[in-house]
């Protein structure tokens, strides 16, 4: 069994990631974001973030804490439905996670990286934006052999 206080492979395989966001709070934050965002999610050319990390689609109605909770919750949902460590998903400045089974990444830059702003990530996670549309518009940068997350999206409808 894994040593106390550590995460990793125990005698029964990898331990599931510990949730930091209460599922009810996370779902509520995603719904709040959805209620205040543009109906099309992060449409190309709508970026209003200008260095805030918020990106396209959200207005002043959703506060930073709610946005952060929504992003972190959906990243946890991705990890739950696609466990693994071969793809790192980055949504600066709110969070990052490793997901998708495959090559195990331990140090340095992982072999596959997905990076986007908060609104684009939430639009993908809620089905308001498709993977191809996000990559084609340049709102999402994805590199590596396992970086296509479309089989796991949307994570929830809001």
Secondary structure as UniProt FT lines:
FT   TURN            4..5
FT   STRAND          9..10
FT   TURN            11..12
FT   STRAND          13..14
FT   HELIX           23..36
FT   TURN            39..40
FT   TURN            44..45
FT   TURN            50..51
FT   TURN            60..61
FT   HELIX           64..81
FT   STRAND          87..91
FT   TURN            92..94
FT   STRAND          95..99
FT   STRAND          112..116
FT   HELIX           118..125
FT   TURN            126..127
FT   HELIX           131..137
FT   STRAND          140..143
FT   TURN            145..146
FT   HELIX           150..152
//
